[in-house]
Amino acid sequence: MNQIEAYWLGFLYADGTLRKPDKRRQKSFRRICLELSSKDRDHIDLFLMDFDPSRHHNIRYKKRRNKTNEAAITTISINKLKFISENNWDLFHVGNSAVLDALSNIEFIHWLRGFIDGDGSIKFKRINKRRPLTPTLVIFSPHQAILAYIGRRINEIINISSNTVKKHVNIYKINWSGTRARDILRYVYNNAKRWLDRKYKDFLICNNFISIFEKVGDLS
């Protein structure tokens, strides 16, 4: 699996939906639906150009409930995505983290970047009133086991420990803050070929923010 395939596998695991075959068509395959905010339309364009360039304009829009912007939507036949196993997809989405064991460390890092782009958040929060705003990386999932696996694998590859997986409303989250968040983001975004533009910009802000405070010795 190359870097681009590993990235999209992580992104689709986070934000994709696998639909049933169209019974009206012969030899119909299950289709993956990718639905993003219309402001991320360029990312859908990139996905289609990577795997189905003849249909890269096949994007439709719909209004989203309680949202100010529309959703951009596309679908693609799973047989065009040779790096995705239907069985592994189904296992992952019921919380079976063992499907990620087949990824090498390099593949996992690219997969992780895709998963962060889909279900991650890079924010700034004040942990202590006497401290400056601190960058925080949070990853969300409906499955506690998936997040626990991600935390362990990051620790094995980058030697950065994570906090305990916690309940967040009706899903789960795992987080890192300060230089730990920065170092993980550096590891997954540096020398990358694919990323979601707004998440990459968040990474750059995080990286520059910490570098400034490290110079003055005000952030560890």
C-alpha positions in Angstrom: 0.0 0.0 0.0 1.5 3.4 -1.0 1.3 6.6 0.9 -1.7 8.0 -1.0 -3.7 4.8 -0.5 -2.9 4.6 3.2 -4.0 8.2 3.6 -7.3 7.7 1.9 -8.0 4.5 3.8 -7.7 6.4 7.0 -9.8 9.3 5.7 -12.5 7.0 4.4 -12.6 4.9 7.6 -13.3 8.2 9.4 -15.7 10.0 7.0 -16.8 7.4 4.4 -20.0 5.3 4.3 -20.2 1.9 2.6 -23.5 1.4 0.8 -25.2 -1.7 -0.4 -25.1 -2.7 -4.2 -27.7 -1.3 -6.5 -30.0 -4.3 -7.1 -31.3 -2.7 -10.3 -27.9 -3.1 -11.9 -26.1 -6.3 -12.9 -22.6 -6.8 -11.5 -23.2 -3.9 -9.1 -20.6 -3.4 -6.4 -20.9 -1.8 -3.0 -20.2 1.9 -3.2 -18.4 4.2 -0.8 -20.1 7.6 -0.2 -18.0 10.5 0.9 -19.9 13.5 2.3 -18.0 16.6 3.4 -18.7 20.2 4.0 -18.9 22.2 0.7 -15.9 24.2 1.9 -13.9 20.9 1.6 -15.1 20.3 -2.0 -11.5 20.5 -3.3 -10.6 17.4 -1.1 -13.4 15.4 -2.8 -12.0 16.5 -6.2 -8.6 15.3 -5.1 -10.0 11.9 -4.0 -11.8 11.4 -7.4 -8.7 12.5 -9.3 -6.6 9.9 -7.4 -9.0 6.9 -8.1 -11.6 7.8 -10.7 -10.4 10.8 -12.8 -13.0 10.3 -15.5 -15.7 11.1 -12.9 -13.9 13.9 -11.0 -16.8 16.3 -11.5 -19.4 13.8 -10.2 -20.2 15.8 -7.1 -23.6 16.8 -5.9 -24.7 19.2 -3.1 -27.4 19.1 -0.5 -28.5 21.3 2.4 -27.5 20.1 5.8 -29.8 20.4 8.8 -28.8 23.1 11.3 -25.8 24.0 9.1 -25.1 27.2 7.3 -23.1 25.5 4.4 -24.1 22.7 2.1 -22.7 19.2 1.9 -20.6 18.1 -1.1 -21.2 14.4 -1.9 -19.7 11.8 -4.2 -19.8 8.0 -4.5 -17.3 5.6 -5.9 -17.5 1.8 -6.6 -15.4 -0.1 -4.0 -13.9 -2.2 -6.8 -11.9 1.0 -7.9 -10.3 1.1 -4.4 -8.1 -2.0 -4.4 -6.6 -1.1 -1.0 -10.0 -1.5 0.8 -11.3 -4.9 1.9 -15.0 -5.0 2.4 -14.5 -7.5 5.3 -11.9 -5.2 7.0 -14.2 -2.2 6.5 -17.1 -4.0 8.3 -14.8 -5.2 11.1 -13.3 -1.7 11.7 -16.7 -0.1 11.9 -17.9 -2.5 14.6 -14.7 -1.6 16.6 -12.3 -4.4 15.7 -8.9 -2.7 15.8 -7.1 -5.9 14.7 -7.6 -4.9 11.1 -5.0 -2.2 11.6 -2.3 -4.7 12.5 -1.7 -5.4 8.8 -0.4 -1.8 8.3 3.3 -1.3 8.6 4.5 1.6 10.8 4.9 3.8 7.7 1.5 2.9 6.4 0.0 3.5 9.8 1.4 7.0 10.0 -0.2 7.9 6.6 -3.4 6.2 7.7 -3.4 8.2 10.9 -3.1 11.5 9.0 -6.1 10.5 7.0 -8.0 9.6 10.1 -7.1 12.8 11.9 -8.2 14.8 8.8 -11.5 13.1 9.0 -12.2 12.6 12.7 -9.6 14.8 14.4 -9.5 18.3 15.8 -6.5 20.6 16.4 -7.6 23.3 18.9 -6.1 25.8 21.3 -7.2 25.7 24.9 -6.1 27.2 28.2 -5.3 24.3 30.6 -4.1 26.7 33.3 -4.9 30.3 33.9 -1.2 31.1 34.4 -0.2 29.3 31.2 -0.6 30.4 27.5 -3.1 28.8 25.2 -2.0 25.2 24.5 -2.4 23.4 21.2 -4.4 20.2 21.6 -4.9 17.3 19.2 -8.1 15.3 19.8 -9.2 12.2 17.8 -12.8 11.0 18.0 -14.4 7.6 17.4 -17.6 5.7 18.3 -15.3 2.8 19.4 -13.1 2.9 22.5 -11.0 0.0 21.3 -10.0 1.9 18.1 -8.8 4.9 20.0 -6.9 2.8 22.5 -5.2 1.0 19.6 -4.2 4.4 18.0 -2.7 5.5 21.3 -0.7 2.4 21.8 0.6 2.4 18.2 1.6 6.1 18.4 3.5 5.3 21.6 5.3 2.3 19.9 6.3 4.3 16.8 6.9 7.8 18.1 7.4 7.1 21.8 4.7 9.6 22.8 2.3 8.5 25.5 -1.4 9.4 25.3 -4.1 10.2 27.8 -6.8 7.7 28.7 -9.6 7.3 26.2 -12.6 9.1 27.6 -16.3 9.3 26.9 -17.4 12.3 24.9 -21.2 12.7 24.7 -22.2 9.5 22.9 -18.7 8.7 21.4 -15.1 8.5 22.7 -12.0 10.7 22.4 -8.3 10.6 23.0 -6.1 13.6 23.2 -2.5 15.0 23.4 -1.5 18.6 24.2 1.4 20.9 24.0 4.7 19.6 22.5 3.2 16.0 22.4 0.5 17.2 20.1 3.0 19.2 18.0 5.4 16.2 17.7 2.7 13.8 16.6 1.4 16.3 14.0 5.0 16.9 12.8 5.4 13.2 12.3 2.3 12.7 10.3 2.2 15.9 8.2 5.9 16.4 7.3 6.8 15.1 3.9 3.1 14.2 3.2 1.6 14.0 -0.2 -2.1 14.2 0.8 -3.8 16.3 3.5 -7.0 18.3 4.2 -5.9 21.9 3.7 -7.6 23.4 6.7 -6.2 20.7 9.0 -2.7 21.2 7.6 -3.1 25.0 8.3 -4.0 24.1 11.9 -0.8 22.0 12.1 1.3 24.9 10.8 -0.2 27.3 13.4 0.3 24.7 16.1 3.9 24.2 15.1 4.8 27.9 14.8 2.9 28.7 18.1 4.9 26.2 20.1 8.2 27.2 18.5 7.7 30.8 19.5 7.0 29.9 23.2 9.9 27.4 23.3 12.3 30.2 22.3 11.2 32.2 25.3 11.0 29.2 27.6 7.3 29.6 28.4 6.0 26.3 27.1 7.3 22.8 27.7 
